[in-house]
Amino acid sequence: MKIIVSIKQVPDTSGKVSVNPDGTLDRASMQTITNPDDMNALEAALKIKDATGCKVIVVTMGPAPAAGMLREALAMGADEAYLASGREFGGSDTYATSQILAAAINTIGVEKDDIVMCGRQAIDGDTAQVGPQIAEKLHLPQVTYAADIQKDGDTITVRRMLEDGYMTIKVKTPCLITCIKELNTPRYMSVSGVFEAYSKPMTTFDYEALKDDPLIDKTTIGLKGSPTNIFKSFTPPQKGAGIMLEGNDRATCDKLASILLEKHII
Ligand SMILES: Cc1cc2nc3c(=O)[nH]c(=O)nc-3n(C[C@H](O)[C@H](O)[C@H](O)COP(=O)(O)OP(=O)(O)OC[C@H]3O[C@@H](n4cnc5c(N)ncnc54)[C@H](O)[C@@H]3O)c2cc1C
């Protein structure tokens, strides 16, 4: 049994965020991190590994420096890493990204007992589309928004978080699960883990390595294979300061009502 976790390198938006004059993120000036939800997916996989001894594989699509993020995942306890990287993959939208990741996962191989895990959403693209798209392309049943995962043989019980409650779903392996931050607290890398990470296998999949997969041809990947294009991107104007009304008397209430009326809110 193995668990394949799809993790994405994203800009660290907790620091200073710089925007280029054309409205795109100035990624070069920003630190990168592993997408937070993906850390929860990885932790969930490592917990199952702790309990069952299964293998944990991490996979990403991105430029060469994403190998550093994969190495950190190996230091946390993953066993193998795969980097899908190549000029042909650049400019991919979510459809093309999931096409490439699904082909990479297909090439690694999904067997009966296996689980594929993703984060729910990446903090940069923010679409939450890639996990479900990978599941569709690999013909796997999927459970999204996992806040708890229990494994009993080939049955996985997932508690999904909804806006107003929870839903419990049982699914058989092989399946794909997208994970949210409520699932767990990701572990830190250990010192020995960092040393071991450098002797664990990391494979790069370029276009040549994936091109025989039925999901891959030049019309389904990269900028040309992306059915969506960014038409315009901009920074929304800062909201002005709000109006503070103090007092709990009739006059204050009248003033509040007249402001809301003026703005056509009531
Ligand atoms: C309309 C549109 C056009 C775009 N055009 C471009 C472009 O021209 N050039 C460009 O560089 N980007 C472009 N992007 C961004 C790019 O498509 C996304 O970064 C990528 O598809 C992932 O989507 P997301 O960030 O919304 O991930 P989500 O769907 O929010 O991610 C969900 C989960 O999927 C997995 N995942 C997502 N991406 C990866 C990855 N790369 N590797 C491993 N796992 C992953 C992770 O587990 C993640 O938690 C575009 C996006 C959109 C919406």
The ligand as a MOL file (V3000), in Angstrom:
LIG
                    3D

  0  0  0     0  0            999 V3000
M  V30 BEGIN CTAB
M  V30 COUNTS 53 58 0 0 0
M  V30 BEGIN ATOM
M  V30 1 C -7.4480 30.9690 -15.4330 0
M  V30 2 C -6.1000 30.5870 -14.9190 0
M  V30 3 C -4.9840 30.7520 -15.7250 0
M  V30 4 C -3.7330 30.4610 -15.2270 0
M  V30 5 N -2.6610 30.6820 -16.0200 0
M  V30 6 C -1.4610 30.4340 -15.5430 0
M  V30 7 C -0.3300 30.6780 -16.3230 0
M  V30 8 O -0.4470 31.1360 -17.4580 0
M  V30 9 N 0.8770 30.3990 -15.7780 0
M  V30 10 C 1.0010 29.8880 -14.5240 0
M  V30 11 O 2.1190 29.6150 -14.0840 0
M  V30 12 N -0.0520 29.6480 -13.7610 0
M  V30 13 C -1.2710 29.9200 -14.2390 0
M  V30 14 N -2.3370 29.6910 -13.4620 0
M  V30 15 C -2.1380 29.1500 -12.1410 0
M  V30 16 C -2.1040 27.6440 -12.2210 0
M  V30 17 O -3.1340 27.1480 -12.9980 0
M  V30 18 C -2.3070 27.1040 -10.8710 0
M  V30 19 O -1.2010 27.4560 -10.0840 0
M  V30 20 C -2.4130 25.6090 -10.8710 0
M  V30 21 O -3.2630 25.1370 -11.8510 0
M  V30 22 C -2.9420 25.0920 -9.5600 0
M  V30 23 O -4.2030 25.6380 -9.3340 0
M  V30 24 P -4.5280 26.2180 -7.9260 0
M  V30 25 O -3.3640 26.9890 -7.4560 0
M  V30 26 O -5.8560 26.8780 -7.9850 0
M  V30 27 O -4.6060 24.8900 -7.0590 0
M  V30 28 P -5.8210 24.2940 -6.2430 0
M  V30 29 O -6.7390 23.6180 -7.1640 0
M  V30 30 O -6.3870 25.3020 -5.2940 0
M  V30 31 O -4.9690 23.2170 -5.4400 0
M  V30 32 C -5.6000 22.1180 -4.7990 0
M  V30 33 C -4.5660 21.0960 -4.4890 0
M  V30 34 O -4.0760 20.5190 -5.7070 0
M  V30 35 C -2.6920 20.2050 -5.5550 0
M  V30 36 N -1.9050 21.0130 -6.5000 0
M  V30 37 C -2.2610 22.1390 -7.1660 0
M  V30 38 N -1.2510 22.5430 -7.9570 0
M  V30 39 C -0.2440 21.6730 -7.7900 0
M  V30 40 C 1.0640 21.5510 -8.3130 0
M  V30 41 N 1.5630 22.4150 -9.2050 0
M  V30 42 N 1.8240 20.5000 -7.9030 0
M  V30 43 C 1.3440 19.6200 -7.0160 0
M  V30 44 N 0.1240 19.6800 -6.4710 0
M  V30 45 C -0.6520 20.6810 -6.8540 0
M  V30 46 C -2.3190 20.5330 -4.1160 0
M  V30 47 O -2.5320 19.4070 -3.3400 0
M  V30 48 C -3.3200 21.6130 -3.7720 0
M  V30 49 O -3.5740 21.7610 -2.4030 0
M  V30 50 C -3.5940 29.9610 -13.9190 0
M  V30 51 C -4.7210 29.7570 -13.1400 0
M  V30 52 C -5.9670 30.0630 -13.6210 0
M  V30 53 C -7.1950 29.8510 -12.7520 0
M  V30 END ATOM
M  V30 BEGIN BOND
M  V30 1 1 1 2
M  V30 2 1 2 3
M  V30 3 2 2 52
M  V30 4 2 3 4
M  V30 5 1 4 5
M  V30 6 1 4 50
M  V30 7 2 5 6
M  V30 8 1 6 7
M  V30 9 1 6 13
M  V30 10 2 7 8
M  V30 11 1 7 9
M  V30 12 1 9 10
M  V30 13 2 10 11
M  V30 14 1 10 12
M  V30 15 2 12 13
M  V30 16 1 13 14
M  V30 17 1 14 15
M  V30 18 1 14 50
M  V30 19 1 15 16
M  V30 20 1 16 17
M  V30 21 1 16 18
M  V30 22 1 18 19
M  V30 23 1 18 20
M  V30 24 1 20 21
M  V30 25 1 20 22
M  V30 26 1 22 23
M  V30 27 1 23 24
M  V30 28 2 24 25
M  V30 29 1 24 26
M  V30 30 1 24 27
M  V30 31 1 27 28
M  V30 32 2 28 29
M  V30 33 1 28 30
M  V30 34 1 28 31
M  V30 35 1 31 32
M  V30 36 1 32 33
M  V30 37 1 33 34
M  V30 38 1 33 48
M  V30 39 1 34 35
M  V30 40 1 35 36
M  V30 41 1 35 46
M  V30 42 1 36 37
M  V30 43 1 36 45
M  V30 44 2 37 38
M  V30 45 1 38 39
M  V30 46 1 39 40
M  V30 47 2 39 45
M  V30 48 1 40 41
M  V30 49 2 40 42
M  V30 50 1 42 43
M  V30 51 2 43 44
M  V30 52 1 44 45
M  V30 53 1 46 47
M  V30 54 1 46 48
M  V30 55 1 48 49
M  V30 56 2 50 51
M  V30 57 1 51 52
M  V30 58 1 52 53
M  V30 END BOND
M  V30 END CTAB
M  END
